[in-house]
Amino acid sequence: MKPFWSFIILFYLSISVAFSQEDQPDSNKEDNPEYTEEEEFEPIKLNFYEASFSSVIPSGRFADKVDQSVFWGINLSYLRQLKEENPAFVGVEVYHSFMGSLTRNYEDSVNGDFVEVAGRMNASALGLNLIGRYYSNLKIGPIEPFFEVHFGGKWLYSYLSESGFFSNDEQYDNYDFIKGDLVLAYGGAIGIQTYLDQNFYFSLKGSYQVTNSAEFYRRIEDEINVFPLFPIDGFEIINSVTNNVKIDIGFTYLY
C-alpha cells in the first residue's frame, strides 16, 4: 500500500504547485520592459459582396401564363453594415434571368443582297432591388440565418441578334431591340450563410417577389407540323404579373 499512497501524495502536491503558480502574478509583465498588453481592435463596419446562380420559379398567374417551369439566372449583391457590431445591413442587388430563346437559320435581303442569317430571339428580365438584411441571434454551429426585405424594379425585354455572310463573304451583324416593359417589384427572403475559409462564406437564399402586370414575350412550343421560319415566330406577347420564387446559391466575400 505504501507505493500507492506515495503516488497519491505526489499527485496532490503537483496539482497544488500548479494551481499556486497560476495564482501568482506574472513576473514577466513587471521584469520584462518589452512586454505589451494585447492590442484591442476597434469594431468596423462590414461589407458583403455576393455572387450567386439563381433559379426563378413562376408563381400564381405567371406560372399559368408560361410553359417553362424554371428560368435560370445570376445575382450580384453588395451590402454594408449600418452600425458597428449591429446585425442590420443595407445594400443593392442586380439580377438577370433568361426567359427563353430560339435560333433559326434563314435567308434575308439587305440592301438588295441576299444574306444567309443565323438569327436568335431572346427574352430576359433585368432587375434592381434595394435590400435590408437582418442576421438572427440564433446560430447553429457555423450556420448564420438572416432575413431580407426587397424593393425595386424589373425590366422585361426582348431582342433579336443576327449574324451571317453576304454572297461576297462579307460578314453581316445586326441587333434589333424588340420590346421592353418596366414593372415594380417587392418581396422578402430568408437565407443562411456558412463559414468556409478566410473571409468566404457559402450562401443559400430563398425569396418571394411580387410585381405588377407587364407585356412581354414568352416562348411557345412549336406547333405540330409547323416549323417557325423566323425566331420571333416562336414567341407570343402576353400580359401578366411576374410573381415568382427565386432560389440563390453562391458565395459571399466579407471585407
C-alpha positions as CSV (number, residue, x, y, z in Angstrom):
1,M,0.0,0.0,0.0
2,K,2.9,2.3,0.6
3,P,3.7,2.9,-3.1
4,F,0.1,3.6,-3.7
5,W,-0.2,6.3,-1.0
6,S,3.2,7.8,-2.1
7,F,1.7,8.2,-5.7
8,I,-1.4,9.9,-4.3
9,I,0.6,12.3,-2.2
10,L,3.0,13.2,-5.1
11,F,0.0,13.7,-7.4
12,Y,-1.7,16.0,-4.8
13,L,1.5,18.0,-4.3
14,S,2.0,18.5,-8.1
15,I,-1.6,19.8,-8.5
16,S,-1.2,22.2,-5.6
17,V,2.0,23.6,-7.0
18,A,0.4,24.1,-10.4
19,F,-2.6,26.0,-9.0
20,S,-0.3,28.1,-6.8
21,Q,1.7,29.1,-9.8
22,E,-1.4,30.2,-11.7
23,D,-2.5,32.4,-8.7
24,Q,0.9,34.2,-8.6
25,P,1.3,37.5,-10.6
26,D,3.1,37.2,-13.9
27,S,6.6,38.4,-13.1
28,N,7.3,38.7,-16.9
29,K,5.0,41.6,-17.1
30,E,7.0,43.5,-14.5
31,D,10.5,42.3,-15.2
32,N,10.4,42.4,-19.0
33,P,10.1,46.0,-20.2
34,E,9.3,44.8,-23.7
35,Y,6.1,43.2,-22.6
36,T,3.0,45.0,-24.0
37,E,-0.7,44.3,-23.5
38,E,-2.6,42.7,-26.3
39,E,-3.8,45.2,-28.9
40,E,-7.5,45.9,-28.8
41,F,-9.1,46.4,-32.2
42,E,-11.9,48.8,-32.7
43,P,-15.0,47.4,-34.4
44,I,-15.5,48.4,-38.0
45,K,-18.5,48.4,-40.4
46,L,-18.5,45.2,-42.5
47,N,-19.1,44.9,-46.3
48,F,-20.5,41.9,-48.1
49,Y,-20.0,41.1,-51.8
50,E,-22.2,38.3,-53.1
51,A,-22.4,36.3,-56.3
52,S,-24.9,33.5,-56.9
53,F,-26.7,31.4,-59.5
54,S,-30.4,31.7,-59.5
55,S,-33.4,29.5,-60.3
56,V,-36.6,31.5,-60.8
57,I,-39.9,29.6,-60.4
58,P,-43.0,31.3,-61.7
59,S,-45.9,31.5,-59.2
60,G,-49.7,32.1,-59.5
61,R,-50.9,33.7,-62.7
62,F,-47.3,33.9,-64.0
63,A,-47.0,30.1,-63.8
64,D,-50.3,29.7,-65.7
65,K,-49.1,32.0,-68.5
66,V,-45.7,30.5,-69.2
67,D,-44.9,26.9,-70.2
68,Q,-41.4,26.9,-68.7
69,S,-41.4,25.9,-65.1
70,V,-37.9,27.3,-64.2
71,F,-35.8,30.2,-65.5
72,W,-32.1,30.4,-64.8
73,G,-30.1,33.5,-64.0
74,I,-27.4,35.2,-62.0
75,N,-27.5,37.5,-58.9
76,L,-24.9,40.1,-57.7
77,S,-25.3,41.9,-54.3
78,Y,-23.4,44.5,-52.2
79,L,-24.4,45.1,-48.5
80,R,-22.9,47.4,-45.8
81,Q,-23.4,47.2,-42.1
82,L,-25.5,50.1,-40.7
83,K,-23.5,50.3,-37.4
84,E,-20.5,48.5,-35.9
85,E,-21.4,45.2,-34.1
86,N,-25.1,45.6,-35.3
87,P,-26.7,42.7,-37.3
88,A,-28.5,45.1,-39.7
89,F,-27.3,45.7,-43.3
90,V,-28.5,47.6,-46.3
91,G,-27.5,47.3,-49.9
92,V,-28.4,46.7,-53.5
93,E,-28.7,43.6,-55.7
94,V,-28.7,43.3,-59.5
95,Y,-30.1,40.1,-61.1
96,H,-30.7,38.8,-64.6
97,S,-32.8,35.8,-65.7
98,F,-33.2,34.2,-69.1
99,M,-36.9,33.6,-70.0
100,G,-36.5,31.9,-73.3
101,S,-34.7,31.9,-76.7
102,L,-35.0,30.5,-80.2
103,T,-32.4,30.3,-83.0
104,R,-33.3,29.9,-86.7
105,N,-31.3,29.9,-90.0
106,Y,-32.9,31.8,-92.9
107,E,-32.2,34.0,-95.9
108,D,-32.7,37.7,-95.7
109,S,-32.3,40.6,-98.2
110,V,-30.1,43.5,-97.0
111,N,-29.6,46.4,-99.5
112,G,-30.6,44.2,-102.4
113,D,-28.1,41.5,-101.5
114,F,-29.1,38.1,-100.0
115,V,-27.6,37.1,-96.7
116,E,-27.5,33.7,-95.0
117,V,-28.5,34.6,-91.5
118,A,-28.4,32.8,-88.1
119,G,-30.9,34.8,-86.0
120,R,-31.6,34.4,-82.3
121,M,-34.5,35.8,-80.4
122,N,-34.0,36.3,-76.6
123,A,-36.4,37.2,-73.8
124,S,-34.9,38.2,-70.5
125,A,-35.5,40.0,-67.2
126,L,-33.1,42.5,-65.6
127,G,-33.8,43.7,-62.1
128,L,-32.5,46.1,-59.4
129,N,-33.5,45.9,-55.7
130,L,-32.8,47.8,-52.6
131,I,-32.1,45.3,-49.8
132,G,-32.5,45.4,-46.0
133,R,-30.9,42.4,-44.2
134,Y,-31.0,41.3,-40.6
135,Y,-29.0,38.5,-39.0
136,S,-30.7,36.4,-36.3
137,N,-29.0,35.8,-33.0
138,L,-29.9,32.1,-33.4
139,K,-26.9,30.3,-34.8
140,I,-26.4,26.6,-35.5
141,G,-22.7,25.9,-35.4
142,P,-21.2,27.8,-38.4
143,I,-24.6,28.4,-39.9
144,E,-25.9,32.0,-39.6
145,P,-29.6,32.6,-40.7
146,F,-30.8,36.0,-42.0
147,F,-33.9,37.7,-43.2
148,E,-34.4,40.3,-46.0
149,V,-36.9,42.7,-47.5
150,H,-36.6,43.9,-51.1
151,F,-38.0,46.8,-53.1
152,G,-37.1,47.8,-56.6
153,G,-38.0,47.3,-60.3
154,K,-37.7,44.8,-63.1
155,W,-37.3,45.3,-66.8
156,L,-38.7,42.6,-69.1
157,Y,-37.1,42.9,-72.6
158,S,-36.6,41.0,-75.8
159,Y,-34.1,41.4,-78.7
160,L,-33.1,39.8,-81.9
161,S,-29.4,39.3,-82.8
162,E,-28.4,38.2,-86.4
163,S,-25.1,37.2,-87.9
164,G,-24.2,35.8,-91.3
165,F,-22.4,36.4,-94.6
166,F,-23.2,38.2,-97.8
167,S,-22.7,36.5,-101.2
168,N,-19.2,38.1,-101.4
169,D,-18.3,36.6,-98.0
170,E,-18.5,39.9,-96.2
171,Q,-19.8,39.5,-92.6
172,Y,-23.2,40.7,-91.6
173,D,-24.2,41.5,-88.0
174,N,-27.4,43.1,-86.8
175,Y,-29.1,43.8,-83.4
176,D,-32.8,44.8,-83.0
177,F,-34.4,45.7,-79.8
178,I,-38.0,44.2,-79.9
179,K,-39.8,45.1,-76.8
180,G,-39.3,46.3,-73.2
181,D,-41.6,46.9,-70.2
182,L,-40.8,48.0,-66.6
183,V,-42.6,46.7,-63.5
184,L,-42.5,47.5,-59.8
185,A,-41.1,44.6,-57.7
186,Y,-41.0,43.9,-53.9
187,G,-40.8,41.0,-51.6
188,G,-38.8,39.2,-48.9
189,A,-36.3,36.5,-48.3
190,I,-34.8,34.1,-45.8
191,G,-31.4,32.6,-46.1
192,I,-28.3,31.2,-44.4
193,Q,-24.5,31.7,-44.6
194,T,-21.9,29.1,-43.7
195,Y,-18.3,30.0,-43.0
196,L,-15.8,28.3,-45.4
197,D,-12.4,29.8,-45.1
198,Q,-10.7,33.2,-44.5
199,N,-13.4,35.8,-45.5
200,F,-15.5,33.4,-47.7
201,Y,-19.0,32.1,-46.9
202,F,-21.3,29.7,-48.7
203,S,-24.8,31.3,-49.1
204,L,-28.2,30.0,-49.8
205,K,-31.3,32.2,-50.1
206,G,-35.0,31.8,-51.0
207,S,-37.1,34.8,-51.8
208,Y,-40.6,35.6,-53.0
209,Q,-41.2,38.5,-55.3
210,V,-44.5,40.3,-56.3
211,T,-44.8,42.6,-59.3
212,N,-47.5,44.5,-61.2
213,S,-48.6,43.5,-64.7
214,A,-46.5,43.9,-67.8
215,E,-46.4,42.9,-71.5
216,F,-43.6,40.7,-72.6
217,Y,-42.7,37.9,-75.0
218,R,-42.9,34.3,-73.8
219,R,-41.5,31.2,-75.6
220,I,-44.1,28.9,-77.1
221,E,-43.9,25.3,-78.2
222,D,-43.6,24.7,-81.9
223,E,-47.0,23.9,-83.4
224,I,-47.4,20.4,-84.8
225,N,-46.2,20.2,-88.4
226,V,-45.5,23.9,-88.4
227,F,-41.8,24.9,-88.3
228,P,-41.3,28.5,-87.3
229,L,-39.2,30.2,-90.0
230,F,-38.1,33.2,-88.0
231,P,-37.1,33.3,-84.4
232,I,-39.9,35.7,-83.4
233,D,-42.4,33.2,-84.6
234,G,-41.5,31.0,-81.6
235,F,-42.8,33.7,-79.2
236,E,-46.0,35.4,-78.4
237,I,-46.8,38.6,-76.4
238,I,-48.7,38.1,-73.1
239,N,-49.8,40.4,-70.3
240,S,-49.2,39.1,-66.8
241,V,-47.8,39.7,-63.3
242,T,-44.4,38.0,-62.9
243,N,-44.6,36.8,-59.3
244,N,-42.0,34.2,-58.5
245,V,-40.0,32.2,-56.0
246,K,-36.2,32.7,-56.5
247,I,-33.5,30.4,-55.1
248,D,-30.0,31.8,-55.0
249,I,-26.9,29.6,-54.4
250,G,-23.5,31.2,-54.3
251,F,-20.7,32.7,-52.2
252,T,-20.2,35.8,-50.0
253,Y,-17.0,37.7,-49.5
254,L,-16.6,39.6,-46.3
255,Y,-14.5,42.8,-46.4
